[in-house]
């Protein structure tokens, strides 16, 4: 079920972030991405605390990405990591470049 839940949300051409609303790193990730001009429907934040399988989801994210922690940021089917990875990409200009290449920005 956790595998299906995660896999059903990850799509090429879409940015998906698995979060817990109370996590400060998740909130920071949401702030960074929410400031960018995404096309409607191409940025999704998935609250894993709203499910009954939170631990199983985190276990599967660890299997898939090598880390159990949230946020887990997926650009298409590639996981770029978490908040610190996103900040690094933002600082070196790679974030905008990658998002433009994906065609998700207006």
N, C-alpha and C positions, 0 to 999 in steps of 0.2 A: 504493500500500500504506500509506504513512504517513497519507494523508488518511483512508482507511478505518479505520485503527487509532484515530486520534483521534476521528473522528466516531462510531465505534461505542461509545465510552465516554461521550460527552456526552449527557445525557438531561435533559429537563425534570423538575423535581422531585427532582434529585439533585445533590450537590456532588462534583465531581471535580477532583483536583489532580494535575497532571503534575509529577513530581519526578525528581531524581537523589539517591539516598540519601546521598552524600558532601557535598552542598551544605548549608552552614549555614543558608541562608535557607529551604530546603526543610524542614529539620529543625524550624526555628522555626515554620513554617507548620503542620507536622504537630502540634507540641505545642499550638498555639493551638486548632486545630480538634478535636483528640482530647480536649480537656477539656470539650467541649460534649456535651450528651446527644442525639446523633443517633439516630434510629430505625435499626434494623439494616438494613444494605444501602444506606443513603442517603448515605454518605460513602465515597469511594473514592480511594485514593492510587495513581497509576499510575507505576511505576518505568520510565522510558524507557531506562535503561541495560540493562534486561533484554531489550531487543529488538536486532535486527541493523540497524534503520533509525533509530538515534538522531538522526543528523544530518538525515535527511529529515523526521523527526517535528518537530524543532526548526524546520526551514525552514517546514513547514506551519503550526506554531503562530505563526510570525512573520507569515505570510500572513493567518492567521485573526484574530490579536490585536494585531498591530503590534509584538510583542516575541518574540524568539527564546529569551529566558532562561527558566529555571525557578526557582521554581515558577510555574505558570500555573494560577490558581484559577478554575474555572467553577462558577457557581451557576446550575443549569439550563443553558441554552444561552448565557448571558451570561458573558463573561470579565470578572472584576472586577480582574484584574491579577495582581500578585505579592505577596510577603511584606509589603512596606511598605504596599501598598494595603489588605491585610487588617488590618494593625495600625491603620491610620487608621480603618477601619470599626469595629474593635473599640473604639477609644478614644472615638469619637463616638456609640456606641450603635447604629450602622447595621447592624452585623454581626448581632446578635441579632434585631433587627427584621426584617431581610431573611430570615433563616433561619426565623423564626416565620411570616412571610408565605408562605414556600415550603411550610411544613408538614413540614419534615424533622426537627424536634426532638421529643423525647418530651414 
